[in-house]
Every structure is written in C-alpha cells, then in structure tokens.
C-alpha cells in the first residue's frame, strides 16, 4: 500500500484500523501472487504433457483440456482443427477448436490434447 493512501487511511479510520487494513491487503496480495504462481505451474504441466500438433492423427479422438467445456475432441487433419459436439440453447452443433499451440499467446480458447482415446470392439 502506498504511503499516501496509508496516510489518508490513518486520517479517516485511525492508525490501528489502518494497520489492520494494510496487513490484510498485504496478505491478500501474497495469496494472489501464490495463486498466480500455482496456476502458472499448472498450465506449464499441461503444456509439457500436450501432444504437439505435428504428432496428431486425423480422425482420432483425444482426451485433453480446454477452459470452456468439453474435454474430448476429434482431430480433423484437413481443417487442422479439433471438432467437438457442443450444446447451446436447446440444440447440438459441431464446434471447431484450435490446437493450443496456435492460440497460446491469445485470449482464444484452444484444446490441449493429452492422450489418444483408444477404440475397442465389444
């Protein structure tokens, strides 16, 4: 907390309460920083486990991660996109998703494939 803000807070609520606010604010900032580090490490682990785009097989289904919803998608080699079925407003539709490699530096949702889903006959 900046000195000017702290001084103004002391004027308004007194030193004891201002110190409590300062301490609470410092604790919040530390927790926020720790959460950011934790989230960064989680994302780093996911990216390290990601199957590179060049190694994907067309027509195969992959288990993976995306921030908005479905965690299974099929790789369409011609479109160079993942396809997944989505449900919105009472209807199903096919949604196309970029590979995370293509959108990592943007705010666009991408799919991070971890493993191929093996098909088997019953």
N, C-alpha and C positions, 0 to 999 in steps of 0.2 A: 504494500500500500504506500502510495506516495506521501511525502511529508506534508504537502499542502492539504491533501484530503484528510490525513490523520489529524492535523491541527484543527481543521474545520469540524471534524467529528468530535474532538475534545470540547470545543466550544459548545456544540449542540447537546451532547449527552454526558459529558464528563469523562475524565481520564480512565476511570475504572471500566466503564462500559466500552469506551473506545478501544482499550486494550483487549477486551474480550472479542470485539468485532475484528480487530487486527489479527488476533490469534486464530479466530475462526476462519477468516479469509486466507491466512497462510496455510492452514490445514486443508482447506478446500483446494487451493492451488496445487499443493503437493499430491493430493488424491487425484486431481485431474491429470497431472503430469504422469503419475504412476499408471493410471488407466490408459493414457495415450501410449506409453511405452509397452504396456501389456497388449494393446490392440495392434501395435506395430509388429510385435514379435509374432502374434497370431497370424497376421497377414503374411509375414515373411515365411512362416512354416508352410502356409498354404501354397504360396508361390513356389517354394522349394519342392513341394510334393506334386506340383502341377505337371501334367503331361504336355510337352511342347506341341505346338500346332503342327509342326512338320512330322510328328510321330502319330498323328491321329489317322484312323481308318474310316473311310466313308461308309455310312450305313450302320455303324456300330453305335451302341448306346453307352453313355459314360455316366458314372456317379461323380458328382462334383459339388461345387458351391457357387451360389450367386446370392446377392444381398436381398433380392426381391423374389422370394418364392421357390419355385421348383428346383430340385437338386438332381434331376435326371434329364439328360438331353441326348439327342442323336446328332452325330456329326454329318453334315451334308458337304461332301468333298467338292462338289461343283460350285456351290454357293459360298464355300469357305465360312459357313455359319453353323451354329448349333440350332437344332429345332426342338421345341418342347411344346406340349399342349398346355394352354392356359384357359382359365375360365373366368369370364368377366360379364357382369350384367346379364346373367341367365344364358350365356352361350359359350361354347368352346371354340377356340381358334388356335392355329399354329403360330407360335411366336418364334421369331428368329433372334438369336443371341450371338454377339461377337465372342470370340475367344478372348480371354482376359489379356493376353499379350497385346492385342490390338487396341485395347481401351484402358490400359493400366494408368496412363497419365491423364485420363479424362474423368468426368463425373458420370460416364455412361456405364450402365450395368453390364458386366461381362460374365461369362461362365468359366469357372476354373475346373477343368477335368482332372480327377484324381486316379480313377481306375475304370477299366472297361468292364461292362456288365456282361458276363459270360452267359450265353443262352444254352439251355439244355432241353432235351426232349424228355417227355414224361411217358 
